[in-house]
Amino acid sequence: MKTRIDSSKGLDLAKDGHASVKRLAVIGAGKLGEGLLSGVLGSQLVPVSRVVATVAHQPRADYIAEKYGIKAGTNNREAVLGADLVLICLKPQQVKGFLQEVRKDLRKDALLISAAASVTNEFIERELPFPVRVVRAMPNTPCLIRHGMIALARGRHATDADLKMANRVFSSMGRTVTVDEKHMDAITGLSASGPAYVYTIIESLAEAGVKLGLPRELSTELSAQTLLGASALVLQSGEHPAKLKDMVTTPAGCTIDGLLELEEGGLRVTLIKAVVRAAERAKQLVDNQNK
Ligand SMILES: NC(=O)c1ccc[n+]([C@@H]2O[C@H](COP(=O)([O-])OP(=O)(O)OC[C@H]3O[C@@H](n4cnc5c(N)ncnc54)[C@H](OP(=O)(O)O)[C@@H]3O)[C@@H](O)[C@H]2O)c1
């Protein structure tokens, strides 16, 4: 297919406006990296023969190579050679070492997409000796089954085409939003940490069912599907959650008694505080990293 170049920067754009990737390097094919790998390969963004992944340990590399039919190894310098798209899925504390290791091997026109929590675009830009195009992503664990929530924030040198590319990469894993990077700590506290809060709620509701005599498996299914359905109704109807809550709450019925207990137990305030605390912690991690 014929391609045109979107200015001197950015990946090639095909005629339909979609960027094409010549070589993709996934750095850190762990839980998130493998999920991304599988999503990207499924979306046919780039042929399998042009995808390479790295990890720290050879047995994991062998597993990835065997499962996905791609080249996988432990050599980051080799992996980034010629790559025009590099997905960084390392732990936050590993990113600096990686950038120092590959700074001479990276293509200057490569797009870097980093999913490392708390690592800012500015940090990556500062670590490299050229104006690197970078997009920061904050996904969450439901990405592993393609029901994730992914926030994207562009760096100083990233183009509109780069954001489109990041959207394409992550849309195979769930819902994407583009945000100003200043919101990333809040997003970390809300949608990245959020699944942990939701699992606690699912577990608690299931325990309630058990207390009332329901078998545990049934109770967990009822609880999880209730959260899934209620969430889908919020997203699909676009209604305010309070209005949807009112629809369940018959005057003098059962639900209002349950809601009274929730208010007395401080669920609302507790959840707000949990998100705020996690966001503060995310900010501390950034501050430490920038010292
Ligand atoms: N899991 C999520 O849903 C999620 C959500 C939001 C953000 N994130 C972010 O994604 C990043 C990865 O998280 P994760 O849960 O996927 O962690 P993980 O499963 O531990 O994956 C990290 C991977 O990096 C590899 N690795 C370590 N050092 C390396 C190096 N120097 N070069 C190349 N590969 C190296 C490890 O290899 P080995 O397996 O061989 O040790 C491992 O496969 C973190 O920054 C996290 O904050 C994850």
The ligand as an SDF file (V2000), in Angstrom:
LIG
                    3D

 48 52  0  0  0  0  0  0  0  0999 V2000
    0.0350   -4.9700   35.0810 N   0  0  0  0  0  0  0  0  0  0  0  0
   -0.7680   -3.9680   34.7430 C   0  0  0  0  0  0  0  0  0  0  0  0
   -1.9520   -4.1260   34.4490 O   0  0  0  0  0  0  0  0  0  0  0  0
   -0.2510   -2.5440   34.6770 C   0  0  0  0  0  0  0  0  0  0  0  0
   -1.1860   -1.4850   34.6780 C   0  0  0  0  0  0  0  0  0  0  0  0
   -0.6910   -0.1800   34.5790 C   0  0  0  0  0  0  0  0  0  0  0  0
    0.6520    0.0570   34.4690 C   0  0  0  0  0  0  0  0  0  0  0  0
    1.5080   -0.9930   34.4830 N   0  0  0  0  0  0  0  0  0  0  0  0
    2.9190   -0.7150   34.3830 C   0  0  0  0  0  0  0  0  0  0  0  0
    3.5210   -1.6130   33.4640 O   0  0  0  0  0  0  0  0  0  0  0  0
    4.8380   -1.8800   33.8880 C   0  0  0  0  0  0  0  0  0  0  0  0
    5.0640   -3.3930   33.9140 C   0  0  0  0  0  0  0  0  0  0  0  0
    4.1940   -3.9730   34.8630 O   0  0  0  0  0  0  0  0  0  0  0  0
    3.8940   -5.5450   34.8530 P   0  0  0  0  0  0  0  0  0  0  0  0
    2.8110   -5.7570   35.8380 O   0  0  0  0  0  0  0  0  0  0  0  0
    3.7040   -6.0150   33.4590 O   0  0  0  0  0  0  0  0  0  0  0  0
    5.2860   -6.0980   35.4470 O   0  0  0  0  0  0  0  0  0  0  0  0
    6.0230   -7.4920   35.1690 P   0  0  0  0  0  0  0  0  0  0  0  0
    5.0210   -8.5590   34.8940 O   0  0  0  0  0  0  0  0  0  0  0  0
    7.0130   -7.6800   36.2590 O   0  0  0  0  0  0  0  0  0  0  0  0
    6.8150   -7.2250   33.7970 O   0  0  0  0  0  0  0  0  0  0  0  0
    8.0540   -6.5950   33.7100 C   0  0  0  0  0  0  0  0  0  0  0  0
    8.8310   -7.3160   32.6380 C   0  0  0  0  0  0  0  0  0  0  0  0
   10.0490   -6.5990   32.4290 O   0  0  0  0  0  0  0  0  0  0  0  0
   11.0550   -7.5410   32.1910 C   0  0  0  0  0  0  0  0  0  0  0  0
   12.3310   -6.8840   32.4600 N   0  0  0  0  0  0  0  0  0  0  0  0
   12.9080   -6.5860   33.6480 C   0  0  0  0  0  0  0  0  0  0  0  0
   14.0580   -5.9230   33.4590 N   0  0  0  0  0  0  0  0  0  0  0  0
   14.2130   -5.8170   32.1150 C   0  0  0  0  0  0  0  0  0  0  0  0
   15.1960   -5.2290   31.2950 C   0  0  0  0  0  0  0  0  0  0  0  0
   16.2560   -4.5910   31.8060 N   0  0  0  0  0  0  0  0  0  0  0  0
   15.0350   -5.3000   29.9570 N   0  0  0  0  0  0  0  0  0  0  0  0
   13.9770   -5.9230   29.4090 C   0  0  0  0  0  0  0  0  0  0  0  0
   12.9960   -6.4940   30.1410 N   0  0  0  0  0  0  0  0  0  0  0  0
   13.1200   -6.4320   31.4810 C   0  0  0  0  0  0  0  0  0  0  0  0
   10.7570   -8.6980   33.1130 C   0  0  0  0  0  0  0  0  0  0  0  0
   11.3940   -9.8590   32.6110 O   0  0  0  0  0  0  0  0  0  0  0  0
   11.3310  -11.2860   33.3340 P   0  0  0  0  0  0  0  0  0  0  0  0
    9.9080  -11.7450   33.2320 O   0  0  0  0  0  0  0  0  0  0  0  0
   12.2590  -12.1480   32.5460 O   0  0  0  0  0  0  0  0  0  0  0  0
   11.7720  -11.0390   34.7610 O   0  0  0  0  0  0  0  0  0  0  0  0
    9.2320   -8.7540   33.0210 C   0  0  0  0  0  0  0  0  0  0  0  0
    8.8310   -9.6260   31.9990 O   0  0  0  0  0  0  0  0  0  0  0  0
    5.0280   -1.2330   35.2530 C   0  0  0  0  0  0  0  0  0  0  0  0
    5.7110    0.0010   35.1130 O   0  0  0  0  0  0  0  0  0  0  0  0
    3.6250   -0.9740   35.7160 C   0  0  0  0  0  0  0  0  0  0  0  0
    3.5630    0.1790   36.5120 O   0  0  0  0  0  0  0  0  0  0  0  0
    1.0860   -2.2880   34.5870 C   0  0  0  0  0  0  0  0  0  0  0  0
  1  2  1  0
  2  3  2  0
  2  4  1  0
  4  5  1  0
  4 48  2  0
  5  6  2  0
  6  7  1  0
  7  8  2  0
  8  9  1  0
  8 48  1  0
  9 10  1  0
  9 46  1  0
 10 11  1  0
 11 12  1  0
 11 44  1  0
 12 13  1  0
 13 14  1  0
 14 15  2  0
 14 16  1  0
 14 17  1  0
 17 18  1  0
 18 19  2  0
 18 20  1  0
 18 21  1  0
 21 22  1  0
 22 23  1  0
 23 24  1  0
 23 42  1  0
 24 25  1  0
 25 26  1  0
 25 36  1  0
 26 27  1  0
 26 35  1  0
 27 28  2  0
 28 29  1  0
 29 30  1  0
 29 35  2  0
 30 31  1  0
 30 32  2  0
 32 33  1  0
 33 34  2  0
 34 35  1  0
 36 37  1  0
 36 42  1  0
 37 38  1  0
 38 39  2  0
 38 40  1  0
 38 41  1  0
 42 43  1  0
 44 45  1  0
 44 46  1  0
 46 47  1  0
M  CHG  2   8   1  16  -1
M  END
$$$$
